[in-house]
Amino acid sequence: MKESRNDMPFEQILPENIKIEYDRWLRLATADPQLISELQTMTDSQIEDAFYKDLEFGTAGLRGVMGAGTNRMNIYTVARASACLAEHLLSQYGGGAAVVIGYDSRRNSDLFARTAAAVFAKKGLKVYLWPHLSPVPFVSFSVRHLKASAGIMITASHNPAEYNGYKVYGPDGCQITEAVADDVMRRLRRTDALMALPVQSTVALPFEGLIEPVDPSVTDAFMKQIRSCSVLYGDAADHHCSIVYTPLNGSGYLPVTRALTEAGFDHLTVVEEQRLPDGDFPTCPTPNPENRQAMTLAIDYARRLSADLVLATDPDCDRVGIAVRDGEDYRLLTGNETGILLLDFICSQKTKHGTMPKDPVLIKSVVTTDLAGRIAKRYGVRTVNVLTGFKYIGEQISSLEQKGCVDSFLFGFEESCGYLSGSHVRDKDGINACLLICEMFSYYRSRGISLLQRLEQLYKEHGCLIHTVCSFAFEGSQGFARMQKTMAALRTAGSSGLIGPLGGCRVLEFLDYSGGLDGLPGADMVKLCLTGGSSVIVRPSGTEPKLKLYISAAGPEEAAARRLEQRITEDIKKQIG
């Protein structure tokens, strides 16, 4: 007989019942001996953090630390989410529902992918399972290419090695909507994770006819789309520039090197220590190409080889970080810097060759540099701002497609190193971005211009804005409560005019996005608009227990803007404690 939790909704485990739920897992979580071993050695504080709530399911699916418990990524929480998503899909598409499943190099990613496949097949859904590591853009693309009802990507993107996640796409290749997430969440409240796992082995996958490997022709179709995103149009470029690339032990190695070699970049060196998949990420504990630490080995390679350009993709290959030679060293460009360089390059090339679409559109997140909008305006490109998260950019592309004008989409990007220049996917595409970056670099290099020189030119033409992102971790249930308290205190101080000058700049306006603002839906985010065109945005991360600060400093030239950015950063840290 199925055990219950005193008939409580499964996502609402009260503190006094944590021990009951823990004991229940000890008795019933027998499909994974490793989880049982972990349960047996947990301290009281570890038990509380693992069971004080259920792992939250939203438009981004699931993401969390791997381990035993309801607030962890494991085969039971994956099976539960899959069972509820399957029920939703069957209610919408009936027996014709199909799902594409991909996974990256993280620990347990293949196990979680097989677990999800087994659950979907048990429910009677057709499953297309990628037979090897698959980047995010492969999954987003294949959902539409195979006309599936949904897609699942097992990944935690650029998070540390202890994390994994379960990213969900709709039939348009974009992350699921709030309505779909809410329906799945309602079903989750009625579903027991410990009872959702099929009896059949999740390793053997004994569901003949229902689980089919994705055919290699899908990869070929994807790569054809990548080649179509080129904007060189035969213009001369130096394809012999020396490039160092690292996939950071993730899924990018094969697709990125294929895209670059097919495009003619024949002087490509891959960082050997980070070439093969490894979910422990031994040489970069946090495989985030936004951070210089993750690119240390690649930059060391570049120094030894006197390379011209350094590229790094995160484990699921949807983000790209770059570094360029700066004197005797290498400078890591921010996502904003790379984004405005790509935007300007794409616009200038399309204008030059007469291929600019009718009513061209740039789509960017509200936390991404306003400099992009200024550059877009110069080329007659309309800018659409969306909330943070590439899913909102994907939704805008899908909206354009529904109106019959998807060709108007020119470029989309976020400050967090996510870029997209084609409508072939509805998420960040690191493969597409790597090719565009190399084309841009080689084009300017053949004309004796470095990316740093072009960046300086853009600052002179459009004004200088320097951006910094600071993150503060708030782990566990107590940390989450502190983060909420910090946001509430900031709202109170901001709405009361009690926030003092930041970096010597007065707060001109305090914007609270919680009720929706500037045509955007409600979001847990506030913005402080400062004198001189500078600003600070504060928001909790949607994927990690972190509070993120986005500082934008304006100045007459880069050095002055960087000095102001440092002063603003110091002051805002003091203001929020």
Solvent accessible surface area in square Angstrom, and as a share of the most:
residue,aa,sasa,rsa
1,M,237,1.06
2,K,107,0.45
3,E,60,0.27
4,S,64,0.41
5,R,15,0.05
6,N,98,0.50
7,D,131,0.68
8,M,34,0.15
9,P,58,0.37
10,F,19,0.08
11,E,35,0.16
12,Q,99,0.44
13,I,11,0.05
14,L,89,0.44
15,P,104,0.65
16,E,123,0.55
17,N,22,0.11
18,I,16,0.08
19,K,115,0.49
20,I,88,0.44
21,E,3,0.01
22,Y,18,0.07
23,D,44,0.23
24,R,4,0.01
25,W,0,0.00
26,L,56,0.28
27,R,131,0.48
28,L,55,0.27
29,A,0,0.00
30,T,95,0.55
31,A,61,0.47
32,D,25,0.13
33,P,104,0.66
34,Q,137,0.61
35,L,11,0.05
36,I,30,0.15
37,S,61,0.39
38,E,62,0.28
39,L,0,0.00
40,Q,122,0.54
41,T,105,0.61
42,M,28,0.12
43,T,74,0.43
44,D,122,0.63
45,S,79,0.51
46,Q,95,0.42
47,I,15,0.08
48,E,81,0.36
49,D,40,0.21
50,A,0,0.00
51,F,0,0.00
52,Y,47,0.18
53,K,50,0.21
54,D,5,0.02
55,L,16,0.08
56,E,111,0.50
57,F,13,0.05
58,G,28,0.27
59,T,13,0.07
60,A,39,0.30
61,G,6,0.06
62,L,9,0.04
63,R,50,0.18
64,G,7,0.07
65,V,46,0.27
66,M,26,0.12
67,G,8,0.08
68,A,0,0.00
69,G,0,0.00
70,T,3,0.02
71,N,16,0.08
72,R,33,0.12
73,M,1,0.01
74,N,3,0.02
75,I,9,0.05
76,Y,4,0.01
77,T,9,0.05
78,V,0,0.00
79,A,0,0.00
80,R,14,0.05
81,A,1,0.00
82,S,0,0.00
83,A,6,0.05
84,C,0,0.00
85,L,1,0.00
86,A,0,0.00
87,E,56,0.25
88,H,14,0.06
89,L,6,0.03
90,L,56,0.28
91,S,68,0.44
92,Q,114,0.51
93,Y,99,0.38
94,G,32,0.31
95,G,76,0.73
96,G,66,0.63
97,A,1,0.01
98,A,11,0.09
99,V,0,0.00
100,V,0,0.00
101,I,0,0.00
102,G,0,0.00
103,Y,31,0.12
104,D,1,0.01
105,S,11,0.07
106,R,7,0.02
107,R,99,0.36
108,N,59,0.30
109,S,0,0.00
110,D,63,0.32
111,L,40,0.20
112,F,4,0.02
113,A,1,0.00
114,R,56,0.20
115,T,0,0.00
116,A,0,0.00
117,A,0,0.00
118,A,0,0.00
119,V,3,0.01
120,F,0,0.00
121,A,3,0.02
122,K,116,0.49
123,K,76,0.32
124,G,38,0.36
125,L,1,0.01
126,K,53,0.22
127,V,0,0.00
128,Y,41,0.16
129,L,24,0.12
130,W,4,0.01
131,P,75,0.47
132,H,88,0.39
133,L,46,0.23
134,S,0,0.00
135,P,1,0.01
136,V,0,0.00
137,P,0,0.00
138,F,7,0.03
139,V,0,0.00
140,S,0,0.00
141,F,16,0.07
142,S,0,0.00
143,V,0,0.00
144,R,70,0.26
145,H,84,0.37
146,L,47,0.24
147,K,179,0.76
148,A,5,0.04
149,S,9,0.06
150,A,2,0.01
151,G,0,0.00
152,I,0,0.00
153,M,0,0.00
154,I,0,0.00
155,T,2,0.01
156,A,0,0.00
157,S,5,0.03
158,H,16,0.07
159,N,0,0.00
160,P,31,0.20
161,A,14,0.11
162,E,77,0.34
163,Y,18,0.07
164,N,0,0.00
165,G,0,0.00
166,Y,1,0.00
167,K,16,0.07
168,V,0,0.00
169,Y,0,0.00
170,G,8,0.08
171,P,69,0.43
172,D,51,0.26
173,G,0,0.00
174,C,2,0.01
175,Q,15,0.07
176,I,7,0.04
177,T,67,0.39
178,E,107,0.48
179,A,74,0.57
180,V,34,0.19
181,A,4,0.03
182,D,70,0.36
183,D,25,0.13
184,V,0,0.00
185,M,30,0.13
186,R,115,0.42
187,R,44,0.16
188,L,5,0.03
189,R,98,0.36
190,R,159,0.58
191,T,25,0.15
192,D,2,0.01
193,A,4,0.03
194,L,15,0.07
195,M,87,0.39
196,A,18,0.14
197,L,32,0.16
198,P,13,0.08
199,V,152,0.88
200,Q,62,0.27
201,S,58,0.37
202,T,15,0.09
203,V,96,0.55
204,A,74,0.57
205,L,34,0.17
206,P,70,0.44
207,F,22,0.09
208,E,170,0.76
209,G,65,0.62
210,L,56,0.28
211,I,33,0.17
212,E,74,0.33
213,P,83,0.53
214,V,5,0.03
215,D,80,0.42
216,P,100,0.63
217,S,62,0.40
218,V,4,0.02
219,T,22,0.13
220,D,70,0.36
221,A,25,0.19
222,F,1,0.01
223,M,1,0.00
224,K,134,0.57
225,Q,73,0.32
226,I,1,0.00
227,R,106,0.39
228,S,82,0.53
229,C,18,0.11
230,S,34,0.22
231,V,5,0.03
232,L,12,0.06
233,Y,92,0.35
234,G,79,0.76
235,D,26,0.14
236,A,74,0.57
237,A,24,0.18
238,D,34,0.18
239,H,44,0.20
240,H,125,0.56
241,C,1,0.01
242,S,13,0.08
243,I,0,0.00
244,V,0,0.00
245,Y,0,0.00
246,T,0,0.00
247,P,0,0.00
248,L,0,0.00
249,N,5,0.02
250,G,2,0.02
251,S,8,0.05
252,G,0,0.00
253,Y,59,0.22
254,L,128,0.64
255,P,11,0.07
256,V,1,0.00
257,T,22,0.13
258,R,78,0.28
259,A,4,0.03
260,L,1,0.00
261,T,77,0.45
262,E,82,0.37
263,A,33,0.25
264,G,35,0.34
265,F,0,0.00
266,D,95,0.49
267,H,97,0.43
268,L,38,0.19
269,T,41,0.24
270,V,29,0.17
271,V,0,0.00
272,E,94,0.42
273,E,88,0.39
274,Q,1,0.01
275,R,62,0.23
276,L,101,0.50
277,P,72,0.45
278,D,50,0.26
279,G,9,0.08
280,D,79,0.41
281,F,1,0.00
282,P,88,0.55
283,T,57,0.33
284,C,1,0.01
285,P,78,0.49
286,T,44,0.25
287,P,0,0.00
288,N,14,0.07
289,P,1,0.00
290,E,54,0.24
291,N,63,0.33
292,R,95,0.35
293,Q,114,0.51
294,A,1,0.01
295,M,0,0.00
296,T,69,0.40
297,L,41,0.20
298,A,0,0.00
299,I,3,0.02
300,D,44,0.23
301,Y,26,0.10
302,A,0,0.00
303,R,109,0.40
304,R,162,0.59
305,L,89,0.44
306,S,67,0.43
307,A,0,0.00
308,D,15,0.08
309,L,0,0.00
310,V,0,0.00
311,L,0,0.00
312,A,0,0.00
313,T,0,0.00
314,D,0,0.00
315,P,0,0.00
316,D,0,0.00
317,C,0,0.00
318,D,2,0.01
319,R,28,0.10
320,V,2,0.01
321,G,1,0.01
322,I,2,0.01
323,A,0,0.00
324,V,5,0.03
325,R,102,0.37
326,D,68,0.35
327,G,60,0.58
328,E,173,0.78
329,D,61,0.32
330,Y,9,0.04
331,R,56,0.20
332,L,33,0.16
333,L,5,0.02
334,T,57,0.33
335,G,4,0.04
336,N,9,0.05
337,E,11,0.05
338,T,2,0.01
339,G,0,0.00
340,I,3,0.02
341,L,0,0.00
342,L,0,0.00
343,L,0,0.00
344,D,0,0.00
345,F,0,0.00
346,I,1,0.01
347,C,0,0.00
348,S,37,0.24
349,Q,2,0.01
350,K,37,0.16
351,T,78,0.46
352,K,115,0.49
353,H,63,0.28
354,G,69,0.67
355,T,56,0.32
356,M,46,0.21
357,P,28,0.18
358,K,184,0.78
359,D,76,0.39
360,P,11,0.07
361,V,2,0.01
362,L,0,0.00
363,I,1,0.00
364,K,3,0.01
365,S,0,0.00
366,V,20,0.12
367,V,8,0.05
368,T,3,0.02
369,T,2,0.01
370,D,76,0.39
371,L,1,0.01
372,A,0,0.00
373,G,20,0.19
374,R,100,0.37
375,I,0,0.00
376,A,0,0.00
377,K,166,0.70
378,R,135,0.49
379,Y,42,0.16
380,G,55,0.53
381,V,8,0.04
382,R,112,0.41
383,T,44,0.26
384,V,30,0.17
385,N,66,0.34
386,V,7,0.04
387,L,11,0.06
388,T,31,0.18
389,G,21,0.20
390,F,3,0.01
391,K,31,0.13
392,Y,43,0.16
393,I,0,0.00
394,G,0,0.00
395,E,62,0.28
396,Q,66,0.29
397,I,0,0.00
398,S,7,0.05
399,S,37,0.24
400,L,16,0.08
401,E,70,0.32
402,Q,154,0.68
403,K,147,0.62
404,G,70,0.67
405,C,49,0.29
406,V,32,0.18
407,D,118,0.61
408,S,9,0.06
409,F,14,0.06
410,L,3,0.01
411,F,0,0.00
412,G,0,0.00
413,F,0,0.00
414,E,7,0.03
415,E,12,0.05
416,S,10,0.07
417,C,3,0.02
418,G,0,0.00
419,Y,1,0.00
420,L,0,0.00
421,S,20,0.13
422,G,11,0.10
423,S,37,0.24
424,H,10,0.04
425,V,0,0.00
426,R,2,0.01
427,D,0,0.00
428,K,13,0.06
429,D,0,0.00
430,G,0,0.00
431,I,0,0.00
432,N,0,0.00
433,A,1,0.00
434,C,1,0.01
435,L,4,0.02
436,L,1,0.01
437,I,0,0.00
438,C,0,0.00
439,E,7,0.03
440,M,0,0.00
441,F,18,0.08
442,S,0,0.00
443,Y,25,0.10
444,Y,16,0.06
445,R,98,0.36
446,S,52,0.34
447,R,100,0.36
448,G,66,0.63
449,I,50,0.25
450,S,47,0.30
451,L,2,0.01
452,L,29,0.15
453,Q,93,0.42
454,R,29,0.10
455,L,3,0.01
456,E,88,0.39
457,Q,70,0.31
458,L,0,0.00
459,Y,16,0.06
460,K,158,0.67
461,E,89,0.40
462,H,28,0.13
463,G,29,0.28
464,C,6,0.04
465,L,7,0.04
466,I,4,0.02
467,H,34,0.15
468,T,40,0.23
469,V,57,0.33
470,C,19,0.12
471,S,54,0.35
472,F,63,0.26
473,A,63,0.49
474,F,17,0.07
475,E,113,0.51
476,G,27,0.26
477,S,31,0.20
478,Q,146,0.65
479,G,4,0.04
480,F,82,0.34
481,A,55,0.43
482,R,146,0.53
483,M,10,0.05
484,Q,99,0.44
485,K,154,0.65
486,T,27,0.15
487,M,4,0.02
488,A,57,0.44
489,A,62,0.48
490,L,8,0.04
491,R,48,0.18
492,T,87,0.51
493,A,27,0.21
494,G,8,0.07
495,S,88,0.57
496,S,66,0.43
497,G,64,0.62
498,L,130,0.65
499,I,18,0.09
500,G,25,0.24
501,P,80,0.51
502,L,0,0.00
503,G,8,0.08
504,G,70,0.67
505,C,15,0.09
506,R,142,0.52
507,V,39,0.22
508,L,106,0.53
509,E,92,0.41
510,F,40,0.17
511,L,32,0.16
512,D,51,0.26
513,Y,3,0.01
514,S,61,0.39
515,G,76,0.73
516,G,25,0.24
517,L,54,0.27
518,D,114,0.59
519,G,85,0.82
520,L,22,0.11
521,P,81,0.51
522,G,45,0.43
523,A,26,0.20
524,D,72,0.37
525,M,4,0.02
526,V,0,0.00
527,K,31,0.13
528,L,0,0.00
529,C,31,0.18
530,L,3,0.02
531,T,34,0.20
532,G,72,0.69
533,G,53,0.51
534,S,3,0.02
535,S,15,0.10
536,V,0,0.00
537,I,8,0.04
538,V,1,0.00
539,R,31,0.11
540,P,24,0.15
541,S,17,0.11
542,G,67,0.65
543,T,48,0.28
544,E,25,0.11
545,P,40,0.25
546,K,61,0.26
547,L,1,0.01
548,K,36,0.15
549,L,0,0.00
550,Y,12,0.05
551,I,1,0.00
552,S,13,0.08
553,A,0,0.00
554,A,23,0.17
555,G,17,0.17
556,P,126,0.79
557,E,82,0.37
558,E,45,0.20
559,A,51,0.39
560,A,21,0.16
561,A,0,0.00
562,R,83,0.30
563,R,133,0.48
564,L,19,0.10
565,E,18,0.08
566,Q,108,0.48
567,R,115,0.42
568,I,0,0.00
569,T,13,0.08
570,E,103,0.46
571,D,39,0.20
572,I,0,0.00
573,K,83,0.35
574,K,155,0.65
575,Q,75,0.33
576,I,31,0.16
577,G,99,0.95
